[in-house]
């Protein structure tokens, strides 16, 4: 085949096929990326929404627990037991007044509490407060007790109450006789039921609370809608077929959590089984988390399952409804535009190919000249790559293959060197981790042994030297406790709580930090806590926290600066504040200040682990650790305020870390 024809055919094929593949590939890839971005955006919004609802539901459970443990309700236990047996307690009226006053005040203080009932052991309503309004006991009973609602006679419901666990809050529906919701309408949220136990560990009654979902409606109303999507909340409850698939909230249909408790609602309450013939609900129940495309291809549902009720099989599906073409429509126009420009480019390429065929001989001449220069030793000259002739193309391919092989070999050599260096680093880290406990504790053991030997040889008439030896031994023990504390923290061991006198303990900790402050020419000022203030915490771990914070303040303070350490003893907590006069924290650093290995100090001044370890210790004590720029001296003041807040009594950790594999225990002196 002649070279002009060869050039023309190859140009035509090489232009048309890549053009079509390029247009289709680029738009398809961009569409997939955009769809993933939309999915990620929706998933993040769902996660945020679930987090806000979870916080609200947790708060409501804590309120229910608080009601059951309140003094006003606890004093009614004997009256409730008597009521369940048809006997009127002589002080029932005064107890009921106190409890009504307490519950009404609670509803005015805590927004969102819908109805609060106190039932006796037989399931009859002794007290009912709805939206701050107290219901009067106007219903007679077979006994001598007047109930707020008609005397209840439902053995099935009573058996359900008797079967409830006594040590936790359970969630269930109440019979329609209680009259909270409209007829033939299920309430949006389940009722929280907490059994009340008297002194002989018998069930005296129940606290029953329903929030009507007003606060959940507010959270959902103010939450952002990605891509103008519509939010749906659907209940999945196989134990209650009437509620399985119930739409609790729906932007598109105007359904909200509060709807079943309002007048004028529609009797026909739609559920998820009506969406796309039930296919959406079947897919959501099977997958729990994912996306569903409707049968007509017009709508896409993103959903995620959420369990709002602890110890219950009931769950909610949080779903976002978006038009399916929100990810495809923009790329249709892009494809048409690209194909139009591509066709124009093809015509221009064919025109230039015809002109280029006239100059087919030039590549051969240039290749010949390049080969001669290469033979003469000039190997840096370029090799022509513009020929479509088979022989010339094979020659070009051979040179190209040679260059690629040399480049690949160089890359393989670089990868091998980097891999060897990385393995050496990992080996060094492994050896250091394996021997750090042994290598630190052995010198401490030797120090303790030598102090005993030296002390035996000292004359008795040198009390100052004996005191120094005691201080040396105490510091060695303290170093051992610090090592053990850090290793225990790394292994996620809980703190060893002791009852500590705060003022004396804090004074000892600051005294041990005084040498570092003097060396940096920084003044430490301690305002002791209230006298006889005691708290339960691990003194070794908390000393590590205070020492880290004071040491950071020393490093940040200018020469001659002052550091104020102040302790305050409150009713339920203790608060320790450390203020320095440094340059403060930059805005871009505040969000990363507790990240492991993040530090603003020089390489030789810190590893970036102190604050992250301190945060973990404080949270494991059930407390809080915060750092913020000082505002107590005006806008022009500088410095950092570090605040540690701990419960005075032993508390549950604020965070739960995942368990790790056990490691050998660290030897101690």
KETIFI-482313 format. One line per field, with one value per residue (C-alpha): residue number from 1; x, y, z. Coordinates in steps of 0.02 Angstrom, whole numbers, plus 50000, padded with zeros to 5 digits. Layout:
BEGIN
i (NUM:...)
px (X:...)
py (Y:...)
pz (Z:...)
END
This chain:
BEGIN
i (1:2:3:4:5:6:7:8:9:10:11:12:13:14:15:16:17:18:19:20:21:22:23:24:25:26:27:28:29:30:31:32:33:34:35:36:37:38:39:40:41:42:43:44:45:46:47:48:49:50:51:52:53:54:55:56:57:58:59:60:61:62:63:64:65:66:67:68:69:70:71:72:73:74:75:76:77:78:79:80:81:82:83:84:85:86:87:88:89:90:91:92:93:94:95:96:97:98:99:100:101:102:103:104:105:106:107:108:109:110:111:112:113:114:115:116:117:118:119:120:121:122:123:124:125:126:127:128:129:130:131:132:133:134:135:136:137:138:139:140:141:142:143:144:145:146:147:148:149:150:151:152:153:154:155:156:157:158:159:160:161:162:163:164:165:166:167:168:169:170:171:172:173:174:175:176:177:178:179:180:181:182:183:184:185:186:187:188:189:190:191:192:193:194:195:196:197:198:199:200:201:202:203:204:205:206:207:208:209:210:211:212:213:214:215:216:217:218:219:220:221:222:223:224:225:226:227:228:229:230:231:232:233:234:235:236:237:238:239:240:241:242:243:244:245:246:247:248:249:250:251:252:253:254:255:256:257:258:259:260:261:262:263:264:265:266:267:268:269:270:271:272:273:274:275:276:277:278:279:280:281:282:283:284:285:286:287:288:289:290:291:292:293:294:295:296:297:298:299:300:301:302:303:304:305:306:307:308:309:310:311:312:313:314:315:316:317:318:319:320:321:322:323:324:325:326:327:328:329:330:331:332:333:334:335:336:337:338:339:340:341:342:343:344:345:346:347:348:349:350:351:352:353:354:355:356:357:358:359:360:361:362:363:364:365:366:367:368:369:370:371:372:373:374:375:376:377:378:379:380:381:382:383:384:385:386:387:388:389:390:391:392:393:394:395:396:397:398:399:400:401:402:403:404:405:406:407:408:409:410:411:412:413:414:415:416:417:418:419:420:421:422:423:424:425:426:427:428:429:430:431:432:433:434:435:436:437:438:439:440:441:442:443:444:445:446:447:448:449:450:451:452:453:454:455:456:457:458:459:460:461:462:463:464:465:466:467:468:469:470:471:472:473:474:475:476:477:478:479:480:481:482:483:484:485:486:487:488:489:490:491:492:493:494:495:496:497:498:499:500:501:502:503:504:505:506:507:508:509:510:511:512:513:514:515:516:517:518:519:520:521:522:523:524:525:526:527:528:529:530:531:532:533:534:535:536:537:538:539:540:541:542:543:544:545:546:547:548:549:550:551:552:553:554:555:556:557:558:559:560:561:562:563:564:565:566:567:568:569:570:571:572:573:574:575:576:577:578:579:580:581:582:583:584:585:586:587:588:589:590:591:592:593:594:595:596:597:598:599:600:601:602:603:604:605:606:607:608:609:610:611:612:613:614:615:616:617:618:619:620:621:622:623:624:625:626:627:628:629:630:631:632:633:634:635:636:637:638:639:640:641:642:643:644:645:646:647:648:649:650:651:652:653:654:655:656:657:658:659:660:661:662:663:664:665:666:667:668:669)
px (50000:50067:50113:49987:49842:49912:49924:49747:49666:49761:49719:49534:49528:49641:49533:49356:49371:49465:49350:49194:49275:49345:49178:49083:49217:49242:49057:49020:49163:49110:48931:48984:49093:48951:48830:48952:48972:48783:48772:48911:48828:48660:48739:48830:48668:48578:48718:48706:48518:48526:48656:48544:48391:48494:48551:48372:48307:48449:48406:48223:48272:48376:48226:48117:48248:48254:48064:48066:48206:48135:48086:47907:47877:47975:47868:47712:47766:47670:47517:47529:47540:47386:47296:47326:47241:47091:47147:47159:47319:47283:47415:47375:47300:47451:47570:47471:47476:47665:47693:47577:47668:47836:47785:47699:47853:47962:47860:47874:48062:48099:48022:47948:47876:47701:47611:47673:47573:47599:47512:47485:47531:47361:47392:47270:47314:47343:47427:47424:47506:47492:47585:47596:47410:47365:47219:47103:47059:46876:46844:46781:46843:46783:46898:46910:47037:46991:47085:47128:47067:46937:46986:47077:47026:47143:47228:47339:47407:47430:47530:47639:47673:47714:47836:47937:48118:48129:48303:48280:48163:48052:47958:47783:47615:47469:47290:47185:47083:47218:47161:47323:47309:47163:47051:47124:47291:47450:47560:47723:47839:47824:47787:47933:47886:47992:47937:47943:48009:47973:48084:48035:48081:47903:47831:47729:47686:47750:47808:47740:47802:47768:47851:47732:47889:47881:48069:48103:47994:48097:48261:48196:48124:48289:48400:48470:48398:48538:48491:48316:48277:48127:48149:48052:48056:47981:47958:48008:47923:47891:47821:47680:47611:47504:47662:47775:47805:47718:47767:47815:47878:47865:47907:47811:47648:47657:47665:47755:47782:47655:47519:47433:47403:47326:47145:47094:47214:47170:47111:47201:47379:47499:47641:47799:47715:47625:47789:47826:47710:47805:47969:48056:48008:48063:48232:48256:48214:48331:48480:48461:48574:48587:48496:48342:48292:48106:48034:47999:48177:48119:48156:48301:48285:48437:48402:48486:48418:48425:48380:48303:48240:48370:48327:48193:48180:48089:48193:48174:48226:48288:48265:48297:48196:48284:48244:48345:48394:48482:48643:48608:48524:48678:48781:48658:48690:48876:48879:48785:48901:49056:48995:48959:49132:49205:49123:49191:49363:49351:49317:49463:49575:49531:49571:49740:49774:49757:49878:49997:50003:50097:50240:50252:50435:50492:50480:50591:50722:50723:50735:50882:50972:50938:51009:51168:51193:51162:51294:51416:51393:51265:51139:51042:50952:50764:50699:50554:50386:50271:50280:50141:50251:50267:50456:50487:50354:50437:50603:50525:50439:50604:50688:50535:50537:50719:50685:50533:50632:50769:50641:50547:50708:50751:50578:50590:50759:50689:50540:50654:50764:50613:50539:50702:50714:50534:50563:50716:50614:50475:50601:50676:50504:50461:50620:50592:50411:50462:50599:50538:50454:50603:50732:50645:50602:50773:50861:50725:50755:50941:50910:50803:50931:51075:50978:50954:51139:51195:51073:51140:51317:51266:51300:51146:51198:51165:50975:50986:51069:50942:50802:50881:50890:50706:50663:50765:50674:50506:50547:50597:50432:50341:50429:50378:50198:50202:50269:50138:50002:50049:50057:49890:49814:49881:49804:49639:49643:49523:49591:49618:49506:49556:49482:49601:49610:49615:49710:49853:49869:49872:50000:50116:50096:50137:50286:50359:50337:50423:50601:50547:50464:50617:50730:50619:50606:50418:50318:50187:50044:49925:49754:49708:49537:49411:49474:49424:49373:49387:49359:49380:49506:49670:49804:49943:49847:49778:49952:50009:49868:49906:50093:50066:49957:50076:50225:50139:50102:50285:50343:50219:50254:50379:50524:50460:50282:50155:50053:49897:49834:49662:49556:49373:49264:49081:48935:48956:49120:49293:49368:49553:49603:49778:49807:49967:50024:50087:50040:49880:49818:49800:49628:49688:49769:49623:49531:49687:49760:49706:49758:49894:50068:50008:50119:50170:50331:50504:50555:50654:50517:50375:50302:50121:50055:50037:49869:49791:49842:49781:49614:49593:49631:49507:49371:49401:49368:49202:49264:49303:49465:49455:49583:49536:49614:49597:49461:49467:49591:49515:49526:49713:49762:49852:49871:49780:49653:49659:49511:49490:49318:49301:49155:49185:49118:49175:49083:49066:49190:49128:49201:49219:49371:49373:49467:49642:49742:49823:50007:50133:50123:50257:50375:50379:50515)
py (50000:50170:50288:50426:50301:50224:50394:50440:50277:50275:50456:50425:50271:50343:50500:50430:50282:50371:50519:50414:50316:50474:50565:50416:50370:50545:50581:50408:50424:50601:50544:50402:50520:50645:50508:50449:50628:50647:50481:50534:50702:50620:50487:50621:50717:50559:50522:50700:50689:50521:50592:50740:50629:50505:50643:50699:50523:50491:50652:50601:50432:50520:50629:50473:50397:50560:50560:50383:50424:50592:50612:50662:50498:50388:50448:50387:50205:50149:50245:50162:49989:50027:50094:49933:49838:49957:50043:50232:50289:50426:50541:50505:50677:50774:50657:50679:50869:50868:50750:50851:51011:50929:50853:51012:51114:50985:50998:51187:51173:51031:51067:50925:50817:50775:50668:50599:50466:50379:50209:50096:49912:49871:49989:50125:50309:50393:50551:50625:50787:50837:50987:51067:51038:50928:50809:50796:50626:50622:50438:50323:50145:49987:50030:50195:50273:50405:50388:50518:50402:50265:50110:49998:49818:49742:49582:49575:49750:49713:49556:49658:49780:49639:49561:49721:49718:49810:49883:49976:50084:49988:50054:50001:50065:50099:50049:50180:50197:50311:50437:50524:50500:50524:50373:50245:50335:50261:50382:50422:50376:50231:50263:50251:50143:50131:50015:50086:49969:49992:49945:49760:49753:49739:49836:49976:50066:50134:50299:50316:50459:50506:50657:50673:50699:50889:50909:50781:50883:51036:50945:50880:51048:51139:51003:51040:50951:50900:50931:50985:50806:50754:50672:50520:50430:50255:50135:49952:49850:49667:49640:49764:49738:49895:50000:49906:50025:50171:50342:50447:50598:50642:50809:50771:50718:50846:50712:50753:50666:50777:50738:50593:50707:50851:50872:50869:50735:50615:50444:50361:50360:50301:50181:50130:49980:50101:50166:50088:49942:49889:49858:50000:49935:49758:49822:49932:49792:49673:49792:49908:50036:50084:50163:50110:50162:50161:50047:50192:50256:50429:50426:50369:50334:50340:50257:50204:50105:50182:50104:50240:50123:50026:49845:49846:49768:49922:50033:50184:50204:50380:50405:50545:50550:50630:50638:50504:50621:50739:50645:50603:50757:50871:50744:50721:50897:50875:50718:50804:50952:50844:50738:50896:50967:50794:50784:50954:50899:50741:50838:50953:50802:50722:50884:50898:50712:50739:50884:50785:50638:50748:50757:50569:50563:50684:50560:50436:50568:50627:50449:50414:50569:50524:50348:50419:50538:50395:50292:50436:50443:50580:50478:50620:50667:50628:50481:50524:50450:50520:50380:50251:50138:49964:49951:50125:50098:49936:50024:50163:50035:49947:50107:50149:49974:49996:50162:50091:49942:50056:50168:50019:49948:50113:50123:49944:49983:50138:50040:49904:50031:50118:49952:49900:50066:50052:49874:49934:50071:49950:49830:49969:50022:49843:49819:49983:49937:49764:49825:49994:49928:49820:49953:50088:49986:49902:50069:50114:49950:49987:50163:50096:49962:50086:50208:50070:50024:50206:50241:50095:50167:50344:50401:50428:50607:50670:50693:50804:50669:50541:50659:50677:50488:50475:50606:50509:50349:50438:50509:50335:50265:50410:50376:50194:50244:50357:50216:50097:50227:50258:50072:50043:50183:50106:49940:50029:49980:50078:50202:50147:50267:50327:50455:50604:50766:50886:51032:50929:50821:50970:51060:50908:50899:51084:51070:50936:51050:51197:51150:51152:51321:51394:51332:51421:51577:51559:51586:51460:51525:51399:51442:51288:51209:51221:51145:50964:50944:50761:50673:50498:50479:50394:50509:50441:50463:50634:50692:50649:50758:50908:50891:50888:51044:51140:51088:51150:51314:51329:51300:51430:51564:51705:51734:51805:51752:51692:51532:51526:51357:51368:51227:51240:51114:51110:51003:50862:50904:50976:51101:51135:51281:51324:51496:51550:51713:51638:51684:51581:51451:51494:51464:51330:51232:51224:51086:50977:51009:50839:50738:50609:50661:50837:50968:51148:51129:51102:50923:50907:50981:50857:50710:50769:50630:50725:50808:50656:50544:50674:50686:50497:50492:50630:50554:50383:50469:50532:50712:50845:50927:51089:51214:51389:51560:51672:51805:51854:51998:52087:52070:52112:51980:51822:51652:51486:51424:51236:51171:50996:50951:50786:50708:50698:50521:50377:50392:50299:50343:50475:50370:50182:50128:49963:49824:49783:49624:49600:49642:49579:49677:49806:49759:49885:49923)
pz (50000:49953:50092:50049:50056:50215:50298:50247:50310:50474:50508:50477:50591:50726:50735:50730:50850:50992:50974:51004:51146:51225:51224:51291:51419:51488:51507:51581:51705:51752:51774:51889:51990:52005:52057:52192:52251:52264:52358:52476:52506:52543:52655:52755:52774:52833:52957:53024:53037:53127:53246:53293:53316:53418:53534:53559:53591:53715:53806:53816:53890:54021:54065:54086:54201:54299:54321:54389:54512:54568:54751:54708:54615:54736:54881:54790:54778:54933:54875:54702:54781:54886:54732:54634:54775:54777:54939:54950:55035:55164:55088:54906:54875:54940:54849:54688:54705:54730:54584:54470:54515:54482:54314:54253:54297:54210:54050:54052:54078:53956:53785:53684:53824:53764:53893:54059:54152:54317:54316:54464:54459:54381:54234:54289:54268:54436:54366:54191:54134:53950:53879:54052:54092:54241:54221:54372:54448:54397:54361:54498:54517:54600:54744:54836:54717:54588:54424:54294:54155:54158:54254:54133:54100:53974:54030:53876:53906:54092:54051:53935:54078:54199:54075:54053:54116:54281:54257:54093:53990:53869:53719:53670:53610:53727:53691:53602:53762:53829:53698:53652:53463:53346:53315:53194:53198:53267:53369:53281:53424:53545:53727:53848:53997:54154:54297:54474:54610:54795:54941:54937:54751:54687:54543:54618:54457:54292:54218:54041:53931:53750:53671:53520:53412:53415:53438:53301:53183:53226:53193:53026:52975:52999:52927:52752:52600:52481:52299:52355:52407:52510:52681:52740:52908:52902:53049:53030:53165:53128:53304:53269:53092:53107:53124:53003:52857:52943:52873:53024:52926:52742:52662:52504:52588:52729:52864:53026:53192:53279:53149:53241:53392:53294:53241:53060:53001:52862:52915:52770:52833:52695:52727:52636:52553:52437:52366:52196:52229:52385:52293:52382:52555:52513:52453:52607:52729:52639:52623:52777:52694:52511:52364:52265:52088:52053:51920:51802:51825:51877:52064:52170:52358:52473:52640:52801:52948:53122:53290:53401:53537:53639:53679:53544:53371:53305:53191:53077:52897:52858:52670:52545:52384:52235:52048:51959:51818:51937:51895:51712:51638:51643:51545:51402:51341:51371:51261:51121:51127:51129:50984:50883:50915:50883:50711:50667:50727:50621:50462:50497:50533:50366:50276:50359:50329:50142:50150:50259:50140:50018:50138:50174:50131:50264:50409:50317:50283:50463:50527:50413:50474:50654:50630:50552:50697:50818:50726:50739:50928:50945:51045:51121:50961:50947:50845:50726:50778:50642:50512:50476:50367:50440:50434:50504:50636:50694:50708:50810:50919:50950:51011:51113:51190:51237:51322:51414:51477:51544:51626:51701:51770:51851:51930:51994:52071:52157:52225:52291:52380:52458:52512:52594:52684:52744:52807:52902:52983:53029:53103:53209:53271:53314:53413:53505:53547:53606:53722:53783:53940:53987:53945:54047:54199:54217:54248:54372:54463:54466:54533:54674:54717:54717:54827:54956:54950:54964:55105:55206:55196:55247:55425:55531:55571:55393:55386:55232:55128:55189:55137:54964:54948:54996:54864:54735:54778:54769:54597:54536:54597:54514:54348:54363:54392:54240:54130:54198:54171:53990:53953:54040:53936:53776:53827:53865:54050:54161:54289:54469:54565:54737:54854:54839:54937:54789:54867:54938:54782:54663:54771:54762:54572:54548:54668:54555:54404:54490:54432:54249:54273:54360:54221:54093:54205:54218:54378:54435:54542:54624:54693:54795:54794:54934:55096:55125:54943:54895:54729:54658:54517:54471:54544:54432:54270:54317:54371:54195:54125:54236:54206:54017:54022:54138:54033:53874:53963:54015:53837:53770:53902:53873:53990:54154:54113:54240:54239:54349:54408:54488:54560:54605:54695:54640:54700:54574:54486:54510:54389:54362:54250:54187:54110:54024:53942:53778:53601:53601:53476:53291:53219:53099:53243:53365:53270:53261:53433:53504:53350:53389:53330:53290:53372:53344:53444:53376:53338:53499:53610:53590:53496:53481:53595:53759:53727:53641:53787:53913:53822:53828:54015:54055:53949:54028:54196:54126:54116:53986:53928:53828:53763:53706:53689:53841:53842:54025:54001:53852:53664:53658:53787:53732:53807:53820:53948:53978:54077:54154:54224:54319:54414:54601:54602:54493:54327:54164:54025:53901:53759:53735:53639:53542:53633:53577:53585:53757:53772:53900:54063:54098:54242:54383:54512)
END
